[in-house]
Amino acid sequence: MHKLSLSSIGRTPVAMLLFAFLFAFVGTAHAQEDSFPLPGITPASPLYFLERIFEDVGTLFTVGDAAKAKRLLRLSEERLAEARELGDDARAEATVARYEEQYAEARARAQNTFDIDLEAQVTDAVTRHLSVLDEVAERVPEEARAQVRAAKERTVSGQIEALRGIAERDPEKAIDIFARAAEGRLLSAQARAERGGEDEAEDIDEALAEYGRYAEFGGEIAGLAGGLQSGETTVEELVERATSHHVDVLRDVQSKVPAEAQGSIQRAMQNAERVQNLRPVIPVRTAPQSRDQGEEGTGASGAGNAPADVGATVPSQAGERDTEEETEEENETEDGAGVDGAPADAGPPADAGSQGGVQ
């Protein structure tokens, strides 16, 4: 009678599959407790194909878009962990491509659920993904670096596109994610600047250019939100508050970067200041108030004494009479307007020094 030993069992194909399954299961369970999964088996291992099989089977039997979105998000992060572990191995490029596929499907599944919290969770994850992609881009062989950087660019674009959809339904959530993502790019530039050396200039430029894309989104988020408010706070004020320290971080980076990166710093400073000045640039809520004030103003406080540049910030009464239709409507509803084209019984015209006031 043949006796089976542990060593002989370990050599059987079935046992190898079971061991691989248990390893993958333990690795996944551990990953769920950590902020970012451990790489486990990497593409450098001859057993990696087994991990891929078990992952695909597990995804197949995962029911529902929400559950699949969470699973695919976790698997995409495992791909990033593997790419980071591979270092200068050429297989890291293909692993990053696999990350993009799984993450894109996770985002699509999350959007199918119409669950704003799940969409926010999947979208917010990109901020930490970009930090890992920074490391991967530094380690891969030179010929693979361009592809990894292109993957980063697509990842940034995908996150901003997802934020546009979130902003229309929950602007506060979108602003929160946007602020962390933009800050992450600034911190990446700051970390590179602290290393010193002229060879960091290109990576600093890249991080600051990515920040510029987020800053551009910060400039449009108020329009996407449609002038909504969160309690007593406007969307513009939320953006301003969330990005208030970005200029300070940039000043710190500016003091440390080589001369080659100073141009990128200046552009980033302009982007940050543009976001900070977002609220005054969008006079959405001042226009109705200005019209009411113009109608109520009398004598020396009428439109004739308004500052010369008032038309650049709020609508003036003269600006509201640009069309014949508006002129006729106002002449019918406003008494004693005191402007050209007033009704015949409106009384004598105002003198030149008080045009726009009431006699």
Buried (B, 14 or more C-beta within 10 A) or exposed (E): EEEEEEEEEEEEEEEBBEBBBEBBEEBBEEBEEEEBBEBBBBBBEEBBEBBEBBBEEBBEEBEEBBEBBBBBBBBBBBBBBBBBBBBEBEBBBBBBBBBBEBBBBBBBBBBBBEBBEBBBBBBBBBBBBBBBBBEBBEBBEEEBBEBBBEBBEEBBEBBBEBBEBBBBEBBBBBBBBBBBBBBBBBBBBBBBBEEEEEEBBEBBBBBBBBBBBBBEBBBEBBEBBEEBBBEEEBBBBBBBEBBEEBBEBBEBBBEBBBEEBEEBBEBBBEBBEBBBEBBEEBBBEBEEEBBEBBBEBEEEEBBBEBEEEBEEBBBBBBEBBEEEEEBEEBBEEBEBBBBEEBEEEBEEEBEEEBBBBBE
